[in-house]
């Protein structure tokens, strides 16, 4: 790949996909899908046409993965929301690489509205939800559109398993 920034971004997407598949027990010891046809496998979709569908699909989430020096989280969250709609998924989140850290320490950012919808779907109070998944708020300025909540990829893997279980129980 000629563009090193593109290569870093593609590697980050693959790292997030691989980590989540392993954390959810969807792959064997060498990373091969246990069931290649399982709709819950975390995948990097092929990009088609003008309507971007996100970098990684982890049902019911579209993940917008970024490996950048200066994260613009509110912009990434707006992009994730649009791409989730394009892909037909209910939730979009931004996953940002932390330099020189393991994939599980990457930051997963949620818009406040998305966080609230997921919290309600799981059936937890705001303090319970924040504590269980290690969320911290970023409430910068008076513009609530720029507010978001953050956890790490490791806790997100647990949350992903829990929301899938809650949706399956419905």
Helices and strands as residue ranges (DSSP letters): H 4-23, E 56-58, E 61-66, H 73-87, E 91-96, G 103-105, E 107-111, H 112-122, H 126-133, E 136-138, G 144-146, E 148-152, H 153-169
